[in-house]
Amino acid sequence: MTLNSPAGGRDSSSFRDDWGFVFWKNGQIYRQVNEAGGEAYRKLMTGGLYEALTQRGLLVKHEEAGEPAGDGAVVVLKPELLDWVTYPYEWAFSQLKDAALTTLRIQKLAMKHGMSLRDASAYNIQFAEGRPVFIDTLSFEPYREGEPWVAYRQFCQHFLAPLALMSRVDLGLSRLLQVHIDGIPLPLAARLLPLKDRLNFGMATHISLHAKFQRQHEGTAEKPKAAMNVTSLQGLIDSLERTVKALKLPKTKTEWGDYYDNTNYSDSSLDQKRSLVSDFLAQVKPKRVLDLGANDGSFSRIAAGQGALVMSSDIDPLAVESNYLQMKARHETKLIPLLVDLTNPSPALGWANHERQSFSARAKADAALALALIHHLAIASNVPLGHVAEYFASLAPHLVIEFVPKSDSQVQRLLATREDIFPDYTPEGFEAAFGRYFEIVRKQAVTGSARMLYLMRRKRDEV
């Protein structure tokens, strides 16, 4: 389902499920359904659930392929390809919240069709055309009266615990999902939550008491008895939904969340900058654009307006949140806002470091935007200009980049609390460093400022 396809063979993230697996052939992704998952798959397809989910845009569509089936296969599916793959620890608060509510909505629909989710992993959600969509066709099983929801613990660890910690403690705690890729352990979440929130009914039921229940049955061979009829199961899902909906973005302020309210651009300078970026992109005509340091996505939307698919990334959680909420309100389909620290982008994680791809492996594009960014990397984070240029060259063959000189108020803001140890941070030093990897196609001063915009093309011997 990703566009970043390997040459062929089984997908490196698909090895845990005996019901089937994902593999690649000739740049196309397939899903093999094994005999163990055959009954559930047939019920999904013939019982009306697949149609109900796909009509609502909740499940990625597939067709049954004519590919030869492997050993033990019942059928091979050919799913629709997705434009980008992102992970929960790269999402804004409202993205994770919408993914959680989508998962619960899917569970409710499944129950109406006599089925249930056996897997509520956040990794089963991706964002396509501006909306969360479920991608694991084999996560559905026939509902059996009296059985508890087997995905309950996973839902709480993947969705409720991180959302509660982001809402009640600190937005940055979403990064715990990068450390705990199987979800934040509920005992840890219970300890981190403030006492008043541990006494909240939803938090107490689904995190604190749930964690206590887990601890009581750790290390025992006896399975906990928790029979649950359909009415009780519906009540559990409704309770989870109310608890998730009640979680709100915390009232906080981040360093660059109000960047465009404090910029030194005049209205005319900002308009000219937009015009130049639009012209540079029109010259390249990229199909996929990576906006590095996108803030609230203002310039990402220029690329999207020209028809490009845009991964719109920033380090600031409130800026990414604003970007996502704008995308939802405008029903935009070409953007995916993403929370990324370029000085420490998401690494390859999981089993043998192959289960989850690094940001750099997933972020390949035809062009990259790096606007009002270079001073943050070179001065605030002390990354040499040559290192920045080399990394940008690895991401895209075309680059639209803005050089912000030391005289600029935003750079002065950075230098106010540190010694100026950056003698090479000059227009000449910038062009020399980037000249090792790129050739300058166009450059234009932004009127009313000392900033310079560049359109660069990667040199052929630099990949």
C-alpha positions, 0 to 999 in steps of 0.5 A: 500500500506504500508508494516506496516499494522494494524491488520485490518479495515480502514487505519487511513489516508484514511477518506477524500474522498467520492469516496472511502477509503483504508482498511486492512484485513489479512495483505493485503491492499484494496481500496474500490471504492464507487458509487461516484467514479465509473464513473471515475474509469471505465473511468480510466480502459477502456479509456487506461489511467490505462494501459498507466500509469502502463506500464510506472511505474507511477501508482501502479498496482492493481487487482480487488479483490473478497473481499465482497464490503461494503455499497455503493461500486462499486468494491474493489481493491487489490493494490500492496504492497510498501516496505516503506512509506515515506513523502515529508518532509523526501525527498531530494531536487531532490526527491521532484523535481522528485515527482513534475515532475512525477505528471505533467507527469501524468497530461499530460498523463491523459489529452491525455486520456480525464481525469485530476488529481483532487488531486495533493497531494505530499502524493500520491507519494511514491518511489518504486524500485528507482522511484516515483510512484503515489498511489491514483487510485481515483485521476483521474476524467473525464476532462470537457472542460472549467474547471480550473485544480482543483489540481493547488493550491494543486500542488503549495503548495505541490511541487512548494512552498517548492522547491522554498524555498529550492532552493532560501532560505534554504534547511532546509525549506522543514521541513515547510511541516511537519508543514503545512501537507496540503502544504505550504500556498502560501502567506507565500511562497511569503513573504519568497522568495527574491524579485528578485525571486518574480519577476521571471515569474514562481515564480510570476505567480504560487506563488506571483500572485496565492497567491494574487488571493487566498487572494482576494477570501478568505471569499467570497461565490462567486467562482472565475471564471477561465474558461480554455480550453484544450489549456490553461490548457496544457499551465499551465502544461507546465509553471509549468513544466518549473518552476520546472525544472529551480529550482536547488539545492542551492550552500551551504555546510553542516556540514557532506556533505563531511564526507568521504572526511575528515574521518581519515580512511586510504584506507585499514581501510575503506576496512576492515570496508566494509568487516566487515559490509558485513560479519556481514550482511551476518551472519544475512541475513536481508530482510529489513535494516535501515541504521541510519546515512547513509551519502551518502549511501556507506554502505547501498549499501553493504546491498542492494548488498546482496538483502536487501531493505534499508531505507538509512537515514541521517540528512544532506540534501546534503548527502541525495541528493548525495545518491539519485542522485547516486541511480538514476544514477546507476538505483538502486532499493533497496534503499530509501534515507531519510532525518531524524534527529534521535534526532527529527524524524518525529512524528505522524501527522494530524488528531488525530495524526493518519493521518501520521505515525511517522518515528519510526512506519514506520522504522521497519526492520530486522537489523539496521546499526549505523556506525560512529553515536554513537558519534553524538548522545551521545556527540553532542546531549547529548543523554545518551547511554542507551536511544540510545540503547533502541531506536535502540532496538525498531527498529530492532532485529539485530544491526551493530554498530560502537563505536567511542572513544574519542581519534578519531579525529571526536570525538575531533572535537565535543569536541573542542567546548564543555566541556567533560561531558561524563564520561560514554562514554567509550568502557566499558560504551558503552557495559554496556548500550547496554548490557541491550538491546542487546547481543554481537554476534561479535566484531572486531577492525577496523585496523588502528583506535581505532574504534570497530565494533559490531554485536548485537542481541536484547534480547528476553525480549526487544521489 
